[in-house]
């Protein structure tokens, strides 16, 4: 079963859907392109990047090829968008409370904001480690977080239990240059501040409860598409 992760900034929720064809990707393309020619160029760029970065993700590559075909068969972007809506059929599998950036939405490095747009899981870190394991620089320290740690360093941005490291998929939006999500070290990770989930309080990452992030980690694979949306 193919899976898509959808993150809503407005609702502070992370939702996993059964996403057999990942048509949200094509909907995203239709919101960025203003003409049939732009749509064609965008889809071909994503296809080229996908073949280079994740050649083993056959469903993703096949979807982009399907999108190029749909665009060829459409008279304009609106018609393309309608065809995509007819093909969509998502079923929610899981939904979790999260916390995104206190400073809101933003793509730039050192902004401490959460980037939006299409991403994918570039790396999974922490498999098999105990709950509340502490990471520094994406490496497990061998220590387990406890309340004494919070008292000693109350303002520390703790990375706990598991890390899902995100990489952008849209050139100039969240990939390469000053807006590169991976180079900004944006993760989905566990937090000790579980009682504050549902509120935007992070430094840019997506915080989850520790049990939830472990469950999510076990459900998804590297290459899974992550769509971070304002709504």
SULCOR-V639288 format. One record per residue. N is the residue number from 1. RES is the residue in one small letter. PHI is phi in radians with two decimals (* if undefined). PSI is psi as a letter, one per 40 degrees, with the letter a starting at -180 (NA if undefined). D_FIRST is the distance of its C-alpha to the first C-alpha in Angstrom with 1 decimal. Layout:
n & res & phi & psi & d_first
N & RES & PHI & PSI & D_FIRST
N & RES & PHI & PSI & D_FIRST
//
This chain:
n & res & phi & psi & d_first
1 & x & * & h & 0.0
2 & x & -1.37 & i & 3.8
3 & x & -2.23 & i & 6.4
4 & x & -2.14 & h & 10.1
5 & x & -1.79 & h & 13.1
6 & x & -2.04 & h & 16.0
7 & x & -2.02 & h & 19.4
8 & x & -1.79 & h & 22.4
9 & x & -1.17 & d & 25.8
10 & x & -1.06 & d & 27.7
11 & x & -1.61 & e & 25.9
12 & x & 0.92 & f & 25.2
13 & x & -2.33 & i & 21.7
14 & x & -1.98 & h & 18.3
15 & x & -2.12 & h & 15.4
16 & x & -1.79 & h & 11.7
17 & x & -2.09 & i & 10.0
18 & x & -1.24 & h & 6.9
19 & x & -2.24 & g & 7.6
20 & x & -1.00 & d & 6.8
21 & x & -2.17 & e & 10.1
22 & x & 0.94 & f & 11.2
23 & x & -1.22 & e & 14.5
24 & x & -1.03 & d & 16.1
25 & x & -1.05 & d & 17.0
26 & x & -1.26 & d & 19.1
27 & x & -1.10 & d & 20.6
28 & x & -1.09 & d & 21.6
29 & x & -1.06 & d & 23.3
30 & x & -1.20 & d & 25.1
31 & x & -1.43 & e & 26.6
32 & x & -1.64 & d & 27.9
33 & x & -1.60 & i & 29.4
34 & x & -1.94 & e & 32.6
35 & x & -2.61 & i & 33.0
36 & x & -1.06 & d & 31.4
37 & x & -1.15 & d & 32.7
38 & x & -1.11 & d & 31.3
39 & x & -1.05 & d & 27.9
40 & x & -1.06 & d & 28.1
41 & x & -1.13 & d & 29.3
42 & x & -1.13 & d & 26.7
43 & x & -1.10 & d & 23.7
44 & x & -1.21 & d & 25.4
45 & x & -1.14 & d & 26.0
46 & x & -1.09 & d & 22.4
47 & x & -1.13 & d & 21.5
48 & x & -1.10 & d & 24.3
49 & x & -1.13 & d & 23.3
50 & x & -1.11 & d & 19.7
51 & x & -1.10 & d & 21.1
52 & x & -1.41 & d & 23.4
53 & x & -1.53 & d & 21.3
54 & x & -2.37 & g & 17.8
55 & x & -1.09 & e & 18.2
56 & x & -1.47 & e & 15.3
57 & x & -1.50 & g & 12.8
58 & x & -1.13 & d & 12.9
59 & x & -1.10 & d & 10.6
60 & x & -1.11 & d & 12.8
61 & x & -1.17 & d & 15.9
62 & x & -1.14 & d & 15.3
63 & x & -1.11 & d & 14.9
64 & x & -1.11 & d & 18.2
65 & x & -1.11 & d & 19.8
66 & x & -1.09 & d & 18.8
67 & x & -1.10 & d & 20.4
68 & x & -1.08 & d & 23.5
69 & x & -1.13 & d & 23.8
70 & x & -1.05 & d & 23.5
71 & x & -1.13 & d & 26.2
72 & x & -1.07 & d & 28.4
73 & x & -1.49 & e & 28.3
74 & x & -1.75 & i & 29.1
75 & x & -1.42 & d & 32.7
76 & x & -2.78 & i & 31.9
77 & x & -1.14 & d & 29.4
78 & x & -1.06 & d & 29.6
79 & x & -1.17 & d & 28.7
80 & x & -1.04 & d & 25.7
81 & x & -1.08 & d & 24.6
82 & x & -1.12 & d & 25.1
83 & x & -1.14 & d & 23.0
84 & x & -1.13 & d & 20.0
85 & x & -1.06 & d & 20.5
86 & x & -1.18 & d & 20.5
87 & x & -1.54 & e & 17.1
88 & x & -1.21 & i & 15.3
89 & x & -2.78 & g & 13.4
90 & x & -1.62 & i & 11.9
91 & x & -2.24 & h & 11.5
92 & x & -1.24 & h & 12.7
93 & x & -1.74 & d & 11.1
94 & x & -2.55 & i & 13.9
95 & x & -2.50 & h & 17.1
96 & x & -2.28 & i & 19.6
97 & x & -1.29 & i & 23.2
98 & x & -2.40 & i & 24.0
99 & x & -2.40 & h & 27.1
100 & x & -1.76 & a & 27.4
101 & x & -1.19 & h & 30.7
102 & x & -1.03 & d & 34.1
103 & x & -1.54 & e & 35.3
104 & x & 1.53 & a & 32.7
105 & x & -1.65 & h & 30.8
106 & x & -3.07 & i & 31.9
107 & x & -1.81 & e & 30.9
108 & x & -1.45 & i & 33.9
109 & x & -1.07 & i & 34.5
110 & x & 1.12 & e & 36.5
111 & x & -1.52 & e & 35.9
112 & x & 1.00 & f & 34.1
113 & x & -2.02 & i & 31.9
114 & x & -1.55 & h & 28.2
115 & x & -1.34 & i & 26.9
116 & x & -1.87 & i & 25.0
117 & x & 1.82 & a & 22.9
118 & x & -1.46 & h & 19.8
119 & x & -2.33 & i & 19.0
120 & x & -2.56 & i & 16.5
121 & x & -1.34 & h & 16.5
122 & x & -1.47 & d & 19.1
123 & x & -2.64 & i & 19.6
124 & x & -1.96 & h & 18.8
125 & x & -2.25 & h & 22.1
126 & x & 1.95 & e & 23.2
127 & x & -0.94 & h & 21.0
128 & x & 1.43 & e & 22.8
129 & x & -1.31 & i & 25.7
130 & x & -1.11 & i & 27.3
131 & x & -1.01 & i & 26.7
132 & x & 1.27 & e & 29.2
133 & x & -1.02 & h & 29.5
134 & x & -1.67 & h & 31.4
135 & x & -1.96 & i & 30.4
136 & x & -2.31 & h & 33.0
137 & x & 1.03 & f & 32.2
138 & x & 1.22 & e & 28.6
139 & x & -1.96 & h & 30.3
140 & x & -1.16 & h & 30.4
141 & x & -1.50 & e & 34.0
142 & x & 1.51 & e & 34.0
143 & x & -1.78 & i & 35.1
144 & x & -1.93 & h & 33.7
145 & x & -1.13 & i & 34.4
146 & x & -2.50 & i & 36.9
147 & x & -1.12 & d & 39.1
148 & x & -1.14 & d & 41.9
149 & x & -1.08 & d & 39.9
150 & x & -1.11 & d & 39.5
151 & x & -1.20 & d & 43.3
152 & x & -1.26 & d & 44.2
153 & x & -2.50 & g & 42.0
154 & x & -1.14 & d & 41.1
155 & x & -1.72 & e & 40.0
156 & x & -1.20 & i & 37.7
157 & x & -1.57 & g & 34.1
158 & x & -1.28 & h & 32.4
159 & x & -1.92 & h & 29.1
160 & x & -2.18 & i & 27.8
161 & x & 1.24 & d & 25.2
162 & x & -2.63 & i & 22.4
163 & x & -2.24 & h & 22.2
164 & x & -1.98 & h & 19.4
165 & x & -1.51 & h & 21.5
166 & x & -1.67 & i & 20.8
167 & x & -2.25 & h & 21.9
168 & x & -1.26 & i & 22.8
169 & x & -2.18 & e & 21.7
170 & x & -2.07 & h & 24.7
171 & x & -1.02 & h & 28.0
172 & x & 1.41 & e & 30.9
173 & x & -1.92 & d & 28.8
174 & x & -2.49 & e & 26.9
175 & x & -2.33 & h & 27.1
176 & x & 1.23 & i & 30.4
177 & x & 1.17 & a & 33.8
178 & x & -1.38 & e & 34.8
179 & x & -2.00 & e & 31.5
180 & x & -1.25 & h & 29.1
181 & x & -1.07 & d & 26.6
182 & x & -1.13 & d & 26.0
183 & x & -1.24 & e & 29.8
184 & x & -1.49 & e & 30.2
185 & x & 1.04 & f & 28.1
186 & x & -1.59 & h & 25.9
187 & x & -2.15 & i & 23.5
188 & x & -1.75 & h & 21.4
189 & x & -2.65 & i & 23.4
190 & x & -1.38 & i & 25.0
191 & x & -2.39 & i & 28.5
192 & x & -1.39 & e & 31.4
193 & x & -1.58 & f & 32.1
194 & x & -1.18 & d & 29.6
195 & x & -1.22 & e & 32.1
196 & x & -1.79 & e & 32.1
197 & x & -1.13 & i & 28.5
198 & x & 1.74 & e & 28.3
199 & x & -2.15 & i & 31.1
200 & x & -1.32 & h & 31.0
201 & x & -2.37 & e & 32.8
202 & x & -1.38 & i & 31.1
203 & x & -1.64 & e & 32.5
204 & x & 2.37 & d & 29.7
205 & x & -1.31 & i & 26.6
206 & x & -1.87 & h & 24.1
207 & x & -1.55 & i & 25.3
208 & x & -2.38 & i & 23.4
209 & x & -1.16 & i & 24.6
210 & x & -1.17 & d & 24.4
211 & x & -1.16 & d & 22.4
212 & x & -1.18 & d & 19.9
213 & x & -1.21 & d & 19.5
214 & x & -1.18 & d & 19.1
215 & x & -1.09 & d & 16.3
216 & x & -1.05 & d & 14.6
217 & x & -0.95 & d & 15.4
218 & x & -1.33 & d & 13.7
219 & x & -1.50 & d & 10.3
220 & x & -1.90 & i & 10.2
221 & x & -2.19 & i & 11.2
222 & x & -1.04 & h & 14.1
223 & x & 1.75 & e & 13.6
224 & x & -1.04 & h & 11.4
225 & x & -1.32 & h & 13.2
226 & x & -2.19 & h & 15.6
227 & x & -1.85 & h & 17.7
228 & x & -1.70 & h & 21.0
229 & x & -2.22 & i & 22.9
230 & x & -1.13 & d & 26.4
231 & x & -1.47 & NA & 25.5
//
